[in-house]
């Protein structure tokens, strides 16, 4: 390997590769996201620009629908930015986008364990108060919340929408 090329800490690849025919990796910059290919343990650079932002998934790692969304995009080699709601919640502005499209009732998961623990079952709040509660308690959100630019989906039964996004080209 040429000493001028950047070195990446990657495991060796099981698929035989011809070093002479494979293109050299470009230098790493702040606007480059590395996407792991499913073929082997090598990385393919994916440049993020203002018009090409990766899909953003809000959810928890334990949620089956969230894992389904991650798997869907990973199988199609679409870069994903995952936000784990157990560690960090979505911002109020981000949630406002989903409220404008789907309404507050679609965002609140009334069957979630956290919703029941907080005793919110009989509560009748306005949309602004619910939005404040969702910012403070992200675990009562319906999962996953998926965003591709201005396109939004809620829940794991959004395969048709995701397939349309992939067919049109992720923007």
C-alpha positions in Angstrom: 0.0 0.0 0.0 1.2 3.5 -0.9 2.2 5.4 2.3 0.5 8.6 0.9 -2.9 6.9 0.8 -5.0 7.0 4.0 -5.0 3.9 6.0 -8.3 2.5 7.2 -8.8 0.2 10.1 -10.8 -2.5 8.3 -10.8 -6.2 8.7 -9.5 -8.2 5.8 -12.0 -9.0 3.1 -13.0 -12.6 2.4 -13.8 -11.8 -1.2 -10.6 -11.9 -3.3 -9.8 -8.5 -4.8 -7.4 -7.4 -7.4 -5.5 -4.5 -5.9 -4.4 -3.2 -9.3 -8.0 -3.0 -10.7 -9.6 -1.5 -7.5 -9.6 2.3 -7.5 -7.7 4.0 -4.7 -9.8 5.4 -1.9 -10.1 9.2 -1.9 -8.8 11.3 1.0 -11.2 11.5 3.9 -13.0 14.9 4.3 -15.6 16.0 6.8 -18.4 15.7 4.2 -17.7 12.1 3.4 -19.7 9.3 5.0 -18.4 5.8 4.9 -20.9 3.2 3.8 -20.1 -0.4 4.6 -20.7 -2.7 1.7 -22.4 -6.0 2.2 -20.0 -7.8 -0.2 -17.0 -7.6 2.0 -15.3 -5.7 4.8 -14.3 -2.7 2.8 -15.7 0.8 2.8 -17.2 2.8 -0.1 -17.2 6.6 0.2 -20.6 8.4 -0.1 -20.5 12.1 -0.4 -23.3 14.0 1.5 -24.3 17.3 -0.1 -27.2 19.6 0.5 -29.3 17.9 -2.1 -28.3 14.3 -1.1 -28.9 13.7 2.6 -29.0 10.2 3.9 -32.2 8.8 5.3 -32.8 9.6 8.9 -34.4 7.0 11.2 -35.6 7.9 14.7 -36.2 4.9 17.0 -34.7 2.5 19.5 -32.5 -0.4 18.9 -34.8 -2.8 20.7 -37.8 -1.9 18.5 -38.6 -4.5 15.8 -40.1 -2.0 13.4 -37.0 0.2 13.7 -34.7 -2.7 13.0 -36.8 -3.6 10.0 -36.4 0.0 8.6 -32.6 -0.2 9.2 -32.4 -3.6 7.5 -34.5 -2.4 4.5 -32.1 0.5 3.8 -29.0 -1.5 4.6 -30.0 -4.2 2.1 -30.3 -1.5 -0.6 -27.0 0.2 0.5 -28.7 3.4 1.3 -26.8 5.5 3.9 -28.8 5.9 7.1 -28.4 8.3 10.0 -29.8 6.5 13.0 -31.0 8.5 16.1 -31.5 6.3 19.1 -34.4 7.8 21.1 -33.1 6.0 24.2 -30.0 8.1 24.1 -31.1 11.3 22.5 -34.6 12.5 21.6 -35.7 14.3 18.4 -35.8 18.1 18.5 -39.0 20.0 18.7 -38.6 21.3 15.1 -38.0 17.8 13.8 -41.1 16.5 15.5 -43.1 19.5 14.2 -42.5 18.2 10.7 -44.2 14.9 11.5 -47.0 16.6 13.4 -47.8 18.9 10.3 -48.0 15.9 8.1 -49.6 13.2 10.3 -51.1 15.0 13.3 -50.1 14.5 16.9 -52.2 11.4 17.4 -50.1 9.4 14.9 -46.9 10.3 16.8 -48.1 9.2 20.2 -47.8 5.4 20.9 -50.5 4.9 23.4 -49.5 1.2 23.9 -45.9 1.9 24.8 -44.7 0.9 28.2 -43.4 4.4 29.0 -46.8 5.9 28.1 -48.5 3.6 30.6 -45.8 4.2 33.2 -46.4 7.9 33.0 -50.1 7.4 33.4 -51.0 9.4 30.3 -53.9 7.2 29.3 -56.8 9.4 30.4 -55.0 12.7 29.6 -56.5 15.1 27.1 -53.8 17.6 26.1 -53.7 20.0 23.2 -51.2 19.5 20.3 -48.6 22.0 21.8 -48.6 20.3 25.2 -48.3 16.8 23.5 -45.3 18.1 21.5 -43.6 19.3 24.7 -44.2 15.9 26.3 -42.8 14.1 23.2 -39.6 16.2 23.4 -39.2 15.4 27.1 -40.3 11.7 26.8 -39.1 10.4 23.3 -39.9 6.8 24.2 -43.6 7.4 23.8 -43.2 8.2 20.1 -44.5 5.7 17.5 -41.4 4.1 16.0 -39.7 4.4 13.6 -39.9 7.9 12.4 -38.2 7.9 9.0 -37.3 11.0 7.0 -35.9 11.4 3.5 -35.5 15.1 2.8 -39.1 16.3 2.9 -40.7 12.9 2.7 -41.8 11.3 6.0 -43.2 8.0 7.3 -44.2 6.7 10.7 -44.2 3.1 11.7 -42.7 -0.1 10.2 -45.5 -0.7 7.7 -44.1 1.9 5.3 -42.3 -0.5 2.9 -44.2 0.8 -0.2 -43.1 4.4 0.6 -39.5 3.3 1.2 -39.5 1.3 -2.1 -40.7 4.4 -3.9 -37.9 6.5 -2.4 -35.3 4.0 -3.5 -36.8 3.7 -7.0 -36.8 7.5 -7.4 -33.3 7.7 -6.0 -32.8 8.8 -2.4 -32.6 12.6 -2.3 
